[in-house]
Amino acid sequence: MSDVPYGLLRHQLPMLLTGARVVGHTVLDAITQASRPGNRGDEGTGGGGGGGVVGGSGVDGAGLAVVGRVAPVVRMVAAPSDDLVAAYVRWAGAAGYDCELPPHMVSQWSLPLVGELLLRMPYKLTSVINQGVTLRIHGPLPRHTPLRVNAAVEQIEETPGRVKVVVAVVTGTARQPALVETRLHMSFLLPGPRAAKTVPLQAEEPAWLIAGQWHADVRDGLRFALLTGDFNPIHWCGPLARRSVFRGLVLHGFGSFVRSYEILRQHGVDFQEIDVRFIKPVPLPCPALSVHIAPPGSDGSRPVRLVGGATVHLAGNLR
C-alpha cells in the first residue's frame, strides 16, 4: 500500500485547530478542578463544569436539557481537493468515484463541526469513544462543489458510568442540502461503576458469506489520520498507545468501517443504508480481516460484520 503524503496535513487545518481547542479545554478544566476548595478529584464530571447534568434522569431529564442547550452547527465547507480525494480513495481500496465523493469521507469534513458540538457539552472530552456509525445515502455528493454540512446533537442517554451521545450530520450542497445522512454514536465514560451489560438472547447464527478480505499494517492509523485530521495518538503514536487501555496501536473505528464498506461494494452488494457498531478495535498491524455478509432477513436487512480470527471487530446491518 502506498504511503499517504504528509503534505495532506495542509487540508486538515480545521480539525487540527479543533484538536488544539480540545487540549486547551482539557488543561484548563484540570486546572479549574484542582483549584476548587475541597476538591477530592472524584466528584466532577470533567468537561466545562456543569456537573449537575450528569447523574440526572437520563434522556428524559438532564439529557434533554443538554440537547436543548447545544445549538446545531451549519457551515458551508470547501470541496475536498482532488489530491486529498485521490489519496483517500486509494487508501480505502475504492473505485468508481470519478465524479463524486465517497459518502463515508464525511469524517473528513464533519469532524471539526462535531468537535465544536462536543466542546459545548459538559463532559470530559478526553473520555469520549466512538461506538458506531449509521450512514444513509439519498444521492451522490458531487466533486468540486462546496458542501453544506449540518451537525446537531440528536440524543443523549445517561446511564451509570456512561453518557451515550448521537450526533447527526447531514451533508449536501446549497441546492441539495440532504444527500448523505450520518449518525455518529459516541459515549463519554464517567467515573464510578457502570451498568452491568445485558446478555442478549442467542439468535440463530446467520449463514455468513465472505465478501472479501483486507489487512492493516502498523502505519494505517497514521495514514487515516493524515486523510481525516483525526490525530488521536492511540492510532499512530506507539509509546502513548501502549499506555492506553488498548495497550497498543489500534485503527480508527471509522477507518475499519470505510475499508469494510468498500469490500462490500466490490462484492457487488447494493445498499443505501448501513448501520454498524464498533465491537473491538482493530489492532495494528492486523494481517487478516474478513468482511462477512448474510442473506436478507424478513425485514430486508442483511447482517454484516468484520472478523479477525475469532474476534468480531464491527457488526450491524445494511439495507
QUIWOVEN-V387429 format. One line per field, one symbol per residue. ss: DSSP state (H for helix, E for strand, L for the rest). psi: psi as a letter, one per 20 degrees, with the letter a starting at -180 (. if undefined). burial: b if it has 24 or more other ideal C-beta (glycine too) atoms within 12 Angstrom, else e. A space follows every 50 residues. Layout:
ss->???
psi->???
burial->???
This chain:
ss->LLLLLHHHHHHHHHHHHHHHHHHHHHHHHHHHHHHLLLLLLLLLLLLLLL LLLLLLLHHHLHHHHHHHHLLLEEEEELLLLHHHHHHHHHHHLLLLLLLE ELHHHHHHHHHHHHHHHHHLLLLLHHHEEEEEEEEEELLLEELLLLEEEE EEEEEEEEELLEEEEEEEEEEELLLLLLLEEEEEEEEEELLLLLLLLLLL LLLLLLLLEEEEEEEELLLHHHHHHHHHLLLLHHHLLHHHHHLLLLLLLE LLHHHHHHHHHHHHHHLLLLLLEEEEEELLLLELLEEEEEEEELLLLLLL LEEEEEEELLEEEEEEEEL
psi->pqqpqhiihhijgghhhgghhgggggggggggghippjpijjiriablck higqjbkbhiehghggghioqqppqpqqpqqhhggghggghikrqjkhjr qphijhhgihhhgghgghhiqkrohijpqpirqppppirqoqrkpqpppo pqohqppprpjqopppppoppbrhhnimhppppporpppqqrqqqqppoq porpprnqqohrqrrpriihggghghhijnkpiiiiogghhiiriikrpq qpghghgghhghggghijppqippoqqogpqoqprohopppqqrqqahji qpqqrppocjpphqqbqr.
burial->eeebeeebeebbebbbebbeebeebbeebeeebeeeeeeeeeebbbbbeb bebbbeebbeebbeebbeebeebebebebbeeebbbbbbbbbbbeebeeb bbbbbbbbbbbbbbbbbbbbbbbbbebbbbbbbbbbbeeebbbeeebbbb bbbbbbbbbeebbbbbbbbbbbbeeeeebbbbbbbbbbbbeeeeeeeeee eeeeeeeeeebbebbbebbbbbbbbbbbbbbbebbbeeeebeeeebebbb bbbbbbbbbbbbbbbebebebebbbbbbebbbbbebeebbbbbbeeeeee ebbbbbbbeeebbbbbbbe
